[in-house]
Amino acid sequence: FLFTLQFSRSVCISSSSNSSKSSSFTLSQIFHIFALDIFLSFLAFSHSVLNASAFEANPTRIELENGYYLETVITINPTQARSSIRSGTKTATYKDINGKALWSITVNGKFTYNGKSATCTSSTYSKANYSTSWKLSNAKASKNGATASASITAKLYHQNGSILKTIDKTVKLTCSPTGSLS
């Protein structure tokens, strides 16, 4: 900064054409150009960072018996601009009357689309058990057309070992021809 204050003469830049004209820029003008360049670079960086975060849709809630419910959330992973590839997850979480998660099943789907059709290229699952009273089994993933699916069997056990409840759940993530996930 001190150097900038002491340096007050003009900087000349000659044009590369055959013309003998030269343009003269003051240090202040060069500083403003430099500051504008940094600002535009920052905007471009900020835009790419914002596009790099996953988008999570609002959860949907399906009410079940006794105040229990199933909450479903879709998360769309970031993609490059003008990409014809889309990926995301859909998670169904079984919750008690107090909102405590008991178990969940997630399908992770990867898709290609072109405006006329879409195809699921990969389907995987993950599961989580948050309660010792529930046991999860038979989890699997599949794909069909433009849909990725994951299914699971959840069983609620009594302390004596008897089964109190069995829930079979399938989660489906579908890609539209324009790349929208639902």
N, C-alpha and C positions, 0 to 999 in steps of 0.2 A: 504494500500500500504506500509506503514512504517513497519507494522508487517511482511509483505512478505519479505522485504529486510533484516530484522534482523533474520528471521528464515531460516537458511541455512542448517540444517541437513537433511538427507534423511529420507523418510518415507518408512517403510517396509510393504508389504502386503504379507501375507502367502497364498499359494494356499490351497484349501480345500480338495485336494486329499491326498492319503496316502503318497505321495512323501514328502520328507523333504526339497525340494528346496523352496526357497523364492525369490520373485522378488523385486527388489529395484527400486523405482522411485524417481527421484529428484523433488524438488519443481517446478523446471522449466518444467519438463515433465508433472506434474500434472496440472500446469497452462495451458499448451498447450492443453491437453486433455479437460480441462474445457472450454477453449476458443472455441475449435472445436465443443463441444457439444452445446454451446450457438449459434454459427454460424449456425449449422444444424437446431436447433430449430427455429431460425429466418427465415431460408429459408422455412421450412415447414409452418410457420405462414404466411409468405408473399404469398405463393402459395395458401393457403386457402382463404386469403383476396382477392386476384386477382380473384379467382373463384367465390367469393361471389357477384361480381358486375354484374348487368344486362348488357347484350350485346345489343346494338342498331345498327341495320343494316342501311346502307346508305338509305336516303329517295329516293323514286321514285316520279317523277313529271309528272302529266298528264295535258297538256295544254288545256285550255278551251277557250271560246270566250272572246274577249275584254281584253286579257292579264291576266285574272283570271286563277288560276290553283288549282289542287287538289294534295296535298303532302301526301304521305303515308309512314309511318315508322313502322317497326316491332321491338319490344323490347322482347328479350328472357330472362326470369328470370333464375337465377342460380339454379342448381340442384346438388344433391350429386353425387359423382362419382358412376358409374355403376347403375345409377337410370334408371328406365323404365317409369318415369313420366316427362313430360315437360309442361311448362306453359309459356305464353307470351301474348303480346298485339299487336294489329295492329290498328293504328290510322290514320284516313283520315282527313286532315285539309283543308278546303276551304279557299284560300287566294286571296287577291286582287292583282292588278298589281304592287303594292309597296311591296308585301310580307307580308302585315298585315293579321293576322289570323282573319277570320270572324266567323267561327264555326268549330266544330270538332265532330267526332263520333269515339269511341274506343270500340273494342271488346276485351274482356279478356277471353282467352281460356285455359282450362286445359285438358291434354291429357295423355293417357297411350299408350305405344308402345312396341313391342317385336321383331322387326326385320322382321316380316312377315305382320303385320297389325298395325293400329293405331285406337284409338277410342277417340272421344271427350267426356269427362266426365262432363264438366261444361262450360257454356257460359254466360257471363254477359256483360253489356254495361255501358259506361259512356258517357256523352255528355257535351259539353261546348259551350257557346254562347258568343262571344266577341264583338258583334255589336247590337245596339238597333234597327237597321233596319231589322234584321233577326229574325225570330221566328222558334223554333224547336218543332216538334211534332211527335207523332206516333213512338217513339223510342222503340225498342224491341230487344231482343237477342234470338237466337235459336241455336240448334246444330243438326247436321246430319252426322252420320258416323264419319269421322275424321276431320270435319270442324265445327268451331264456327263462328257464323255470328251475326252481329248487323246491324240494318237498322234504318233509320231516314228520316223524311221529313223536309226539310228546305225551308222556304218561305221568300222572300225579299218583304218588304212592302214599298210603297211610303208614303210620309208624310200625304197624304190625306186618307190613310187607304187601298188603293187598292193594290192588289197583283201584283208585277212586274215580279216575277220569282218563280218557284217551282222546287226544286231539290229533287229527291228521291235517297238516297245513301245507298248501302249495302256494308259492309266491311266483308271480309271472311278471317279467319285464319285457315290454314290447316296444319296438322301434317303428316309427312311421316312415313312409317313403321320403319325408323331408327331414328326418333326423330327430323328431320329437320322441322322448321316452315317456312311457306311461305304464 
